[in-house]
Amino acid sequence: MSWRFNMMTPGDLNVDPVEHEFFATETLGGVTDAIVREAIQNSLDAAADEKVRVRFFLGQMDTQAGLSYIEDLWPHVDATYGAGTVRPAPSEPLRVLAIEDEGTRGLEGDSKQYEDDRETRTRNDFYYFWRNVGRSRKETTERGRWGLGKTVFAVASQLNAFFGLTVRRSDDKVFLMGQSVLKIHRIGDQRYRPYGYYGLHENGFTLPIDNHEECREFTRILGLRRRGPGLSVVIPYPDTEITGKGLVESVLKHYFYPLLAGKLDVEVEEQGGISVALGSDGLEREIRRRDELEHLLPLIKLARWGLLPAEEAVAELAPPSLGRAPKLREDLLEPGDMVEMRRRYDDGQRVALDVGLWVEPVGATPRQTRFRLLMERNLQDQQGEGYFVRQGITVENPKARRPRGVRWIVIIDDQHLSAFLGDAENPAHTEWQRSSQKFKAKYLRGPSTLDFIRSVPATVASILSRPPEARDPDLLRNIFSLPSDSGLLTLKRRQQTTEGEEESSGEEVVPSGLGKDGKLILSRVRTGFRLRGKVGDEAPRRLEVLAAYDVLRGNPFHRYSPHDFRMNQSIAVQVRGAQVVARDDNRLEIEIQAPEFDVLTTRFDERRDLRVKVRALQETQ
């Protein structure tokens, strides 16, 4: 058992490995994110049970026994990096990052295979994991496709090396092997290839150690917990950037959906530091403990709701026509569903849309697929936020349009659509690339289909925000003052008078649910509006009042910005016969305490037209 690098021959091409550059992306955020994304992705792809468990362990081995596993690797590391390179000294205690999974099949396949099986094409995880770079035989339904994921294990090590110990589900065999990815280097007069292996060497070919006792000793010395089928990866001297805290945050950020769905449990343990178990239960609690991740909490809540949404909150969008570039049109949604979805969306409730889509592989039968969009208005965040989740892994797609004031998650679980998107992903799985020749040659209308998926959140938000094309009772409100039952009024600025003095005669508005005896009069005053009225004995006792400055295009309430005004800061509110029970951003909630009441709201910008919407609330709200 030893490390071995084969010697270069005169005919070998002089090329140093550059795979690590594929993971040097700002979207990933660093080596911690890269190692978490790739390790868990590999485990989910190899799942044999309904739930996969992954353990990350950061620790230090105090015995000399651990150092013996890298003793003969040092001369090659020294020859590669030379003097002055920041790296651990051979005498330092061995620090390790161990990543172990359970509920997976382990690395199946013939451990002696050294070239592609062109006859039977039998699946061989072991062969593609250890003896290939940039080549993968993963099935199209799986997350990885480039065959570069394992490169991250070497990149994460200050020695550019890692070990892998696997127990196979099919035959309970145990194999131990190691790999180091350095550069072409010279020791004495001999030049060596950049790839080296730890194991048993026969005529330039390295085989894994399959002695149960030696594998058990490796497990004990390096602090592993391997008890059954799966894969354990050990990274010696991990990058100092990797910490237990960073691992937890990365897991929460990139794999919140399979955690919520009960398909993944993760344990993070740091010797002398944190020990955290992550699963479906208590995920929100873990996020609240971390200020830097608190922005994820609304997305987590949306995702958890989306696991089992109410039936009335779900609608289906039919797939666009086959044989042409897909476009998302309003008529793909049933008219009745459109009315309900718009109502829910306008009221700030969550909606779930199952979007149909055709995928057309070249030379194969077109596949009708489907993905789910979860969406809710988010008026507090004018930038908008959202994620694409493909088979559990988040794909941020930074170039995709983020509709303003909207929070959304696109969930892709369909195996054929996932295969389509996997073929378009970059090696780091952070975005979909429409111009990839590998992708374009494999599908008809691939780029336009990809554009369709990326544009769905923004397009749906636009459709749900759009006023209906039928008769609009509010269309001529600014010209004719007519009674209305919409509870919506545009209050245009008039000539200046004393603040609070009535400028318009007012309009009677009866919001839905106020009762037949309900009567409200909404009037413009110099720097705001006045709401007066009465309610019936059995009518709801609470009203919600929303205000926003009018805009040329779009829904003014969706385009509200806290920079315009805040009800709880710059706006003055006086009430009679009522009480303000909530007051934030552009919203007031009023509890009516007398048969007749009066609410005067002032200090808005008198140079701008003001839109006001009034809605009756149920007592439970």
Phi and psi in degrees as a GROMACS rama.xvg file:
@    title "Ramachandran Plot"
@    xaxis  label "Phi"
@    yaxis  label "Psi"
@TYPE xy
-166.7  172.49  SER-2
-90.5576  141.303  TRP-3
-145.434  133.351  ARG-4
-114.604  127.817  PHE-5
-71.8497  150.288  ASN-6
-80.085  146.541  MET-7
-72.4192  148.262  MET-8
-111.366  160.832  THR-9
-57.3119  -26.3995  PRO-10
-87.8876  -5.22199  GLY-11
-70.135  140.809  ASP-12
-73.8155  136.231  LEU-13
-86.2345  91.4112  ASN-14
-135.811  124.26  VAL-15
-88.536  145.419  ASP-16
-59.8289  139.118  PRO-17
-127.816  13.9267  VAL-18
-59.8277  -30.713  GLU-19
-61.3859  -22.6783  HIS-20
-66.5521  -24.3221  GLU-21
-66.4387  -19.2457  PHE-22
-108.19  6.70709  PHE-23
-88.6179  64.4155  ALA-24
-118.994  137.334  THR-25
-63.8476  -27.3754  GLU-26
-62.6986  -36.5324  THR-27
-70.2001  -34.4577  LEU-28
90.3418  -7.68399  GLY-29
142.664  -179.945  GLY-30
-67.7852  -29.2701  VAL-31
-63.0837  -48.1946  THR-32
-61.3782  -40.654  ASP-33
-62.8714  -44.8213  ALA-34
-68.592  -38.5575  ILE-35
-67.1116  -46.6016  VAL-36
-62.337  -45.7558  ARG-37
-72.6088  -40.7455  GLU-38
-64.8284  -48.038  ALA-39
-70.4447  -36.7692  ILE-40
-57.8234  -46.3286  GLN-41
-61.5875  -39.249  ASN-42
-68.4452  -42.155  SER-43
-64.262  -36.6389  LEU-44
-65.5094  -30.9217  ASP-45
-95.3563  14.7671  ALA-46
-59.1553  133.923  ALA-47
-116.039  -17.1023  ALA-48
-113.54  171.822  ASP-49
-67.6528  -28.2605  GLU-50
-125.255  136.927  LYS-51
-105.99  139.216  VAL-52
-117.036  132.012  ARG-53
-126.086  134.658  VAL-54
-118.619  130.491  ARG-55
-110.167  127.142  PHE-56
-129.896  124.391  PHE-57
-110.067  120.874  LEU-58
-156.07  177.054  GLY-59
-126.583  130.92  GLN-60
-90.8146  118.796  MET-61
-84.6249  -11.4563  ASP-62
-94.0453  158.772  THR-63
-74.1479  -15.3007  GLN-64
-61.797  -36.876  ALA-65
-64.3781  -37.6241  GLY-66
-65.6477  -22.5816  LEU-67
-65.6085  -22.8921  SER-68
-74.8955  -15.1026  TYR-69
-123.063  8.9417  ILE-70
-57.4626  -47.2426  GLU-71
-89.0356  8.03468  ASP-72
-86.0506  -25.7671  LEU-73
-58.4047  -43.5046  TRP-74
-57.217  -35.7268  PRO-75
-73.9379  -36.9847  HIS-76
-64.8611  -44.9593  VAL-77
-61.5306  -40.0441  ASP-78
-69.099  -26.3571  ALA-79
-81.3637  -46.487  THR-80
-98.9989  -25.4629  TYR-81
70.0845  -174.601  GLY-82
-71.1237  149.719  ALA-83
88.6573  -11.4554  GLY-84
-76.5789  134.748  THR-85
-77.635  110.756  VAL-86
-159.164  164.507  ARG-87
-68.4149  156.035  PRO-88
-89.0228  150.561  ALA-89
-57.4156  -22.3214  PRO-90
-88.0327  -9.10312  SER-91
-68.234  148.14  GLU-92
-57.8995  146.614  PRO-93
-77.8183  117.208  LEU-94
-95.5708  143.46  ARG-95
-137.61  152.471  VAL-96
-116.042  117.059  LEU-97
-107.401  134.841  ALA-98
-125.68  117.287  ILE-99
-127.532  142.955  GLU-100
-122.454  156.708  ASP-101
-131.215  156.057  GLU-102
81.9066  18.0378  GLY-103
-118.589  174.895  THR-104
-91.7054  -8.84318  ARG-105
75.8357  -175.753  GLY-106
-88.9464  94.3107  LEU-107
-80.0243  161.378  GLU-108
114.761  167.751  GLY-109
-69.829  117.801  ASP-110
-72.2533  -11.1763  SER-111
-97.7847  -3.67749  LYS-112
-66.6647  135.134  GLN-113
-128.215  -0.419258  TYR-114
-147.095  167.027  GLU-115
-61.1273  140.54  ASP-116
-85.6235  100.398  ASP-117
-84.3469  -13.0024  ARG-118
-92.977  -65.7958  GLU-119
-86.6715  -22.1321  THR-120
50.0184  40.79  ARG-121
-68.5815  139.526  THR-122
-61.252  135.261  ARG-123
-143.372  91.3776  ASN-124
-63.3039  -39.5797  ASP-125
-60.7039  -46.7347  PHE-126
-62.0564  -46.2418  TYR-127
-75.3347  -25.1489  TYR-128
-74.233  -43.7904  PHE-129
-97.7515  -26.6653  TRP-130
-119.472  19.7463  ARG-131
-141.426  146.115  ASN-132
-132.161  127.377  VAL-133
72.6571  14.2162  GLY-134
-133.015  134.672  ARG-135
-141.161  141.477  SER-136
-111.045  23.0562  ARG-137
-60.7056  145.629  LYS-138
-67.1681  155.657  GLU-139
-65.4758  -17.2031  THR-140
-84.1697  -2.33795  THR-141
-96.5669  168.464  GLU-142
-77.8447  -41.7312  ARG-143
-85.2256  151.34  GLY-144
-145.156  -16.2842  ARG-145
-93.3489  -18.7715  TRP-146
72.7896  25.3248  GLY-147
-115.175  -6.17565  LEU-148
-58.0964  -42.0968  GLY-149
-64.6034  -18.3252  LYS-150
-57.3637  -30.8817  THR-151
-61.8358  -34.0498  VAL-152
-61.2383  -41.1588  PHE-153
-71.9195  -40.0989  ALA-154
-60.3843  -34.0549  VAL-155
-74.6297  -9.88031  ALA-156
-99.7329  138.722  SER-157
-70.0729  -12.7032  GLN-158
-102.461  2.14619  LEU-159
52.8958  46.9543  ASN-160
-144.595  157.952  ALA-161
-156.541  157.849  PHE-162
-112.06  153.611  PHE-163
-136.084  124.831  GLY-164
-117.971  124.287  LEU-165
-125.873  143.089  THR-166
-116.013  123.381  VAL-167
-90.2102  137.504  ARG-168
-69.5826  -32.0527  ARG-169
-71.2491  -35.9664  SER-170
-136.699  4.16472  ASP-171
62.2723  14.615  ASP-172
-71.571  147.46  LYS-173
-116.15  129.819  VAL-174
-129.624  139.446  PHE-175
-125.982  132.292  LEU-176
-152.967  163.666  MET-177
-140.197  158.185  GLY-178
-142.959  142.37  GLN-179
-127.842  135.433  SER-180
-117.576  96.5638  VAL-181
-107.242  -135.49  LEU-182
-131.884  169.523  LYS-183
-58.6826  129.963  ILE-184
-144.633  164.379  HIS-185
-123.811  133.801  ARG-186
-124.331  113.363  ILE-187
65.7406  -126.304  GLY-188
-94.3932  -0.40761  ASP-189
-108.044  134.037  GLN-190
-96.5158  145.205  ARG-191
-123.022  148.396  TYR-192
-69.3218  158.17  ARG-193
-74.1072  -23.1319  PRO-194
-96.959  126.018  TYR-195
-125.321  159.167  GLY-196
-130.649  150.18  TYR-197
-107.647  127.853  TYR-198
162.158  -146.898  GLY-199
-106.714  126.68  LEU-200
-107.984  131.016  HIS-201
-136.615  109.055  GLU-202
53.9548  47.2046  ASN-203
80.707  2.81923  GLY-204
-118.565  130.961  PHE-205
-100.797  129.544  THR-206
-109.385  153.229  LEU-207
-73.877  158.134  PRO-208
-79.4063  124.521  ILE-209
-119.513  14.0346  ASP-210
-78.6526  119.368  ASN-211
-60.3727  -38.7429  HIS-212
-66.5365  -44.1247  GLU-213
-66.3778  -37.7837  GLU-214
-67.7142  -37.3498  CYS-215
-65.3186  -37.1442  ARG-216
-67.3029  -40.7059  GLU-217
-59.8455  -43.36  PHE-218
-61.231  -42.746  THR-219
-68.9946  -47.3777  ARG-220
-65.6669  -37.0143  ILE-221
-98.7893  13.5757  LEU-222
72.423  29.2629  GLY-223
-83.6188  163.56  LEU-224
-119.259  16.7152  ARG-225
-54.8021  116.971  ARG-226
-121.442  -15.6675  ARG-227
-156.491  -161.891  GLY-228
-58.6167  146.444  PRO-229
145.218  -169.094  GLY-230
-129.59  133.033  LEU-231
-115.612  124.657  SER-232
-110.719  131.445  VAL-233
-118.784  122.96  VAL-234
-109.338  111.399  ILE-235
-76.3965  140.515  PRO-236
46.7299  67.6432  TYR-237
-63.6254  154.95  PRO-238
-50.4523  135.495  ASP-239
-64.8335  -14.9164  THR-240
-68.1603  -25.0593  GLU-241
-79.3629  119.453  ILE-242
-130.53  163.505  THR-243
-60.9442  -42.5269  GLY-244
-60.4812  -44.3302  LYS-245
-65.7483  -36.4454  GLY-246
-64.5755  -43.0985  LEU-247
-61.5038  -47.3658  VAL-248
-62.3339  -39.0429  GLU-249
-67.0945  -41.2666  SER-250
-61.5725  -45.4084  VAL-251
-63.1454  -37.109  LEU-252
-75.2429  -40.4378  LYS-253
-99.9599  -18.6713  HIS-254
-131.514  32.4069  TYR-255
-64.5201  -30.8266  PHE-256
-72.0949  -50.4826  TYR-257
-64.5987  -26.6795  PRO-258
-64.6716  -48.4039  LEU-259
-62.4936  -38.9711  LEU-260
-76.5377  -4.68559  ALA-261
78.9164  16.6903  GLY-262
-95.784  -6.46813  LYS-263
-148.639  135.62  LEU-264
-123.066  140.397  ASP-265
-131.377  136.16  VAL-266
-118.178  131.257  GLU-267
-120.458  122.22  VAL-268
-130.568  127.618  GLU-269
-119.531  123.725  GLU-270
-58.8656  123.62  GLN-271
75.0022  9.32569  GLY-272
-135.075  -135.822  GLY-273
-80.4246  158.146  ILE-274
-142.052  111.465  SER-275
-129.338  134.438  VAL-276
-109.33  125.207  ALA-277
-113.744  128.544  LEU-278
-155.565  -167.6  GLY-279
-63.272  -42.9685  SER-280
-75.5217  132.751  ASP-281
78.4583  12.0936  GLY-282
-64.0935  -41.8888  LEU-283
-62.024  -37.8867  GLU-284
-62.0412  -41.1018  ARG-285
-65.2127  -35.8604  GLU-286
-70.8861  -38.6591  ILE-287
-63.0037  -24.479  ARG-288
-75.2461  -8.32069  ARG-289
-125.165  104.645  ARG-290
-56.67  -36.4259  ASP-291
-71.0582  -13.437  GLU-292
-111.734  3.2649  LEU-293
-62.5688  -24.3211  GLU-294
-65.537  -18.3427  HIS-295
-79.0877  -17.0628  LEU-296
-57.3277  -46.4994  LEU-297
-61.7429  -35.3959  PRO-298
-66.3569  -39.5169  LEU-299
-62.7332  -42.5224  ILE-300
-64.3621  -40.7202  LYS-301
-63.4031  -43.2173  LEU-302
-64.7428  -41.7129  ALA-303
-64.979  -41.4511  ARG-304
-59.7527  -38.8145  TRP-305
-69.1837  -13.331  GLY-306
-68.6797  -31.2539  LEU-307
-149.763  68.7103  LEU-308
-72.697  157.415  PRO-309
-63.2735  146.699  ALA-310
-58.3352  -38.0302  GLU-311
-73.256  -10.1107  GLU-312
-92.9016  -0.985755  ALA-313
-113.119  135.761  VAL-314
-138.789  162.109  ALA-315
-115.261  136.11  GLU-316
-103.394  121.204  LEU-317
-64.5822  150.978  ALA-318
-67.3401  144.068  PRO-319
-60.9607  165.76  PRO-320
-58.9443  139.937  SER-321
-75.3787  145.278  LEU-322
91.8957  7.85151  GLY-323
-147.557  164.846  ARG-324
-59.8907  125.647  ALA-325
-70.9236  140.941  PRO-326
-134.942  137.853  LYS-327
-87.4719  113.34  LEU-328
-115.546  156.811  ARG-329
-62.8735  -32.8792  GLU-330
-75.2804  -1.2803  ASP-331
-75.7844  -11.0342  LEU-332
-108.833  133.996  LEU-333
-56.39  139.68  GLU-334
-53.5328  -43.1887  PRO-335
-62.7381  -40.1805  GLY-336
-65.8803  -37.657  ASP-337
-60.4858  -44.7131  MET-338
-60.5753  -45.9287  VAL-339
-67.2427  -42.888  GLU-340
-64.8101  -39.8358  MET-341
-65.0819  -40.6012  ARG-342
-62.7436  -47.5751  ARG-343
-62.705  -45.2611  ARG-344
-63.4036  -43.1767  TYR-345
-66.2494  -30.5823  ASP-346
-82.9603  3.00564  ASP-347
81.852  14.6816  GLY-348
-89.9392  159.61  GLN-349
-79.0736  149.6  ARG-350
-132.128  152.932  VAL-351
-129.668  124.846  ALA-352
-119.941  125.188  LEU-353
-92.188  111.667  ASP-354
-99.5057  120.775  VAL-355
-83.4932  150.306  GLY-356
-161.479  141.219  LEU-357
-92.5224  136.848  TRP-358
-115.668  130.632  VAL-359
-120.856  88.371  GLU-360
-67.0268  143.18  PRO-361
-64.3856  128.876  VAL-362
74.2894  14.8519  GLY-363
-136.954  166.522  ALA-364
-69.0121  133.244  THR-365
-58.369  145.633  PRO-366
-114.517  129.592  ARG-367
-86.9649  122.659  GLN-368
-120.781  178.039  THR-369
-155.037  143.355  ARG-370
-137.744  164.026  PHE-371
-113.8  135.443  ARG-372
-110.257  122.227  LEU-373
-103.179  134.727  LEU-374
-150.988  145.807  MET-375
-152.849  153.371  GLU-376
-69.7794  147.097  ARG-377
-142.671  74.8465  ASN-378
-66.8118  -17.7539  LEU-379
-76.1298  -20.9421  GLN-380
-115.771  100.037  ASP-381
-72.6549  -15.0234  GLN-382
-78.8113  -29.279  GLN-383
80.6067  148.493  GLY-384
-147.984  148.099  GLU-385
-177.142  165.484  GLY-386
-137.255  150.047  TYR-387
-97.9333  133.834  PHE-388
-121.841  108.788  VAL-389
-105.366  110.883  ARG-390
48.7454  43.4492  GLN-391
97.7031  -29.5451  GLY-392
-91.4885  133.898  ILE-393
-76.624  135.796  THR-394
-122.705  105.506  VAL-395
-69.3604  -34.2281  GLU-396
49.366  68.2881  ASN-397
-60.2561  -21.3138  PRO-398
-83.9463  -10.9862  LYS-399
-69.262  143.604  ALA-400
-69.6244  132.633  ARG-401
-102.889  105.893  ARG-402
-61.5312  136.019  PRO-403
-64.6587  139.595  ARG-404
67.5738  25.9646  GLY-405
-133.342  139.088  VAL-406
-114.068  133.274  ARG-407
-152.424  158.367  TRP-408
-139.943  129.684  ILE-409
-103.579  122.867  VAL-410
-113.364  119.377  ILE-411
-113.789  108.77  ILE-412
-115.313  -17.6233  ASP-413
-59.0489  128.567  ASP-414
-66.3012  -35.9501  GLN-415
-74.0182  -39.8325  HIS-416
-69.3294  -35.9538  LEU-417
-63.7836  -38.9122  SER-418
-63.6841  -42.3784  ALA-419
-58.1962  -48.8951  PHE-420
-70.649  -35.2582  LEU-421
-61.1804  -36.0301  GLY-422
-68.5437  -21.8959  ASP-423
-93.4462  -9.00793  ALA-424
-77.441  150.343  GLU-425
-75.1176  166.705  ASN-426
-58.0615  -29.331  PRO-427
-84.779  -1.73636  ALA-428
58.3291  41.404  HIS-429
-107.944  -16.7776  THR-430
-160.23  163.207  GLU-431
-101.064  131.978  TRP-432
-113.172  111.852  GLN-433
-73.6559  -19.8981  ARG-434
-94.0329  -0.694899  SER-435
-60.9598  125.922  SER-436
-64.526  -35.7526  GLN-437
-60.4156  -38.7654  LYS-438
-75.3852  -46.8782  PHE-439
-64.0828  -33.8314  LYS-440
-76.0647  -13.1581  ALA-441
-96.4375  -17.8858  LYS-442
-135.957  145.216  TYR-443
-79.4272  133.857  LEU-444
55.1438  33.8429  ARG-445
-59.6196  -53.0978  GLY-446
-58.6796  -42.7197  PRO-447
-69.723  -33.4768  SER-448
-66.5575  -39.3211  THR-449
-64.398  -42.8989  LEU-450
-60.8546  -38.4772  ASP-451
-58.2114  -48.6016  PHE-452
-63.77  -44.6501  ILE-453
-65.462  -28.7548  ARG-454
-89.9519  -8.24595  SER-455
-56.43  -48.4521  VAL-456
-56.2889  -46.7891  PRO-457
-67.9223  -40.591  ALA-458
-67.4707  -44.6792  THR-459
-63.5607  -41.8677  VAL-460
-59.2986  -39.9128  ALA-461
-65.9781  -42.3655  SER-462
-65.9189  -44.0978  ILE-463
-70.6437  -24.4387  LEU-464
-84.8558  -16.5358  SER-465
-74.1865  136.022  ARG-466
-66.4284  151.048  PRO-467
-63.3824  151.785  PRO-468
-81.62  -6.08637  GLU-469
-77.0444  -171.245  ALA-470
-56.1057  132.96  ARG-471
-112.553  106.861  ASP-472
-67.1984  -15.1459  PRO-473
-95.4876  -0.852056  ASP-474
-59.8325  -40.9531  LEU-475
-105.455  21.4646  LEU-476
-59.4786  -34.4157  ARG-477
-75.3492  -10.4492  ASN-478
-107.104  -47.5981  ILE-479
-114.477  134.146  PHE-480
-92.3985  100.904  SER-481
-123.266  149.389  LEU-482
-58.4316  150.466  PRO-483
-148.632  156.597  SER-484
-113.597  17.7019  ASP-485
-87.6423  -23.6004  SER-486
73.9027  14.0967  GLY-487
-121.822  131.161  LEU-488
-144.323  139.397  LEU-489
-99.2326  121.288  THR-490
-104.189  105.105  LEU-491
-85.5807  149.549  LYS-492
-69.8546  146.942  ARG-493
-126.727  -170.471  ARG-494
-64.5406  147.587  GLN-495
-70.2806  140.447  GLN-496
-138.575  -173.562  THR-497
-63.2915  138.925  THR-498
-57.2933  129.439  GLU-499
95.4185  -15.2782  GLY-500
-75.3664  140.434  GLU-501
-62.9073  135.847  GLU-502
-114.21  -30.0914  GLU-503
-116.343  151.569  SER-504
-69.3746  -17.9005  SER-505
93.9207  160.848  GLY-506
-125.51  143.049  GLU-507
-85.1465  123.79  GLU-508
-128.797  132.08  VAL-509
-119.616  93.9426  VAL-510
-60.0941  148.528  PRO-511
-56.7261  130.638  SER-512
96.9506  -2.35207  GLY-513
-81.2485  -18.0395  LEU-514
99.5679  158.716  GLY-515
-68.5529  -23.7221  LYS-516
-87.9607  -4.78677  ASP-517
-72.4154  143.608  GLY-518
-149.583  125.848  LYS-519
-126.024  143.428  LEU-520
-123.339  121.022  ILE-521
-109.026  123.395  LEU-522
-128.362  151.868  SER-523
-87.7817  135.079  ARG-524
-118.793  178.421  VAL-525
-56.1625  -48.4526  ARG-526
-119.89  25.8288  THR-527
178.079  -136.893  GLY-528
-150.842  160.22  PHE-529
-124.31  133.625  ARG-530
-118.322  116.114  LEU-531
-125.853  156.696  ARG-532
165.378  -168.198  GLY-533
-144.565  161.037  LYS-534
-131.698  155.534  VAL-535
-74.0895  165.939  GLY-536
-62.6017  -35.1636  ASP-537
-99.8369  5.34791  GLU-538
-79.0728  157.384  ALA-539
-55.4862  143.341  PRO-540
-96.476  4.24789  ARG-541
-123.52  143.411  ARG-542
-124.753  143.247  LEU-543
-107.003  128.872  GLU-544
-118.764  120.848  VAL-545
-111.341  140.347  LEU-546
-131.766  148.224  ALA-547
-161.45  150.643  ALA-548
-74.5063  140.173  TYR-549
-66.6769  151.773  ASP-550
-129.531  160.23  VAL-551
-70.8319  -38.2995  LEU-552
-132.306  145.558  ARG-553
86.6606  -179.389  GLY-554
-84.7321  118.699  ASN-555
-62.9796  -30.9418  PRO-556
-71.3725  -32.2394  PHE-557
-72.9742  -29.2221  HIS-558
-93.214  4.74622  ARG-559
-56.4086  140.9  TYR-560
-127.646  138.127  SER-561
-57.2541  -20.4526  PRO-562
-70.1746  -19.8207  HIS-563
-70.2362  -53.3504  ASP-564
-172.42  163.865  PHE-565
-134.079  127.835  ARG-566
-58.7306  -34.0662  MET-567
-90.9696  8.91692  ASN-568
-129.774  -69.4448  GLN-569
-91.9631  -11.3482  SER-570
-100.795  136.816  ILE-571
-97.1246  136.037  ALA-572
-130.711  126.137  VAL-573
-120.557  134.836  GLN-574
-129.468  150.784  VAL-575
-140.254  126.87  ARG-576
76.0371  14.2415  GLY-577
-154.97  170.653  ALA-578
-137.62  137.636  GLN-579
-82.2104  117.475  VAL-580
-104.079  -15.9868  VAL-581
-150.37  142.91  ALA-582
-156.687  103.429  ARG-583
-154.887  146.414  ASP-584
46.8582  -115.864  ASP-585
-106.143  22.0186  ASN-586
-124.385  137.242  ARG-587
-120.907  140.472  LEU-588
-119.614  124.471  GLU-589
-118.934  133.162  ILE-590
-102.443  120.786  GLU-591
-81.0783  126.388  ILE-592
-116.57  -4.62197  GLN-593
-140.107  160.073  ALA-594
-57.8158  -33.4654  PRO-595
-123.25  142.194  GLU-596
-144.184  166.558  PHE-597
-148.287  127.647  ASP-598
-124.727  119.182  VAL-599
-110.86  122.617  LEU-600
-123.648  121.699  THR-601
-134.401  -179.914  THR-602
79.4588  23.6225  ARG-603
-78.592  167.733  PHE-604
-71.5568  111.976  ASP-605
-72.003  -7.24011  GLU-606
-86.8766  -3.66007  ARG-607
-121.622  146.2  ARG-608
-71.8147  142.121  ASP-609
-115.778  134.329  LEU-610
-106.625  137.205  ARG-611
-132.457  134.968  VAL-612
-125.962  132.965  LYS-613
-120.291  135.702  VAL-614
-143.033  135.874  ARG-615
-77.0637  138.98  ALA-616
-111.741  148.607  LEU-617
-74.6052  160.024  GLN-618
-62.6227  -33.7277  GLU-619
-66.6956  -19.1746  THR-620
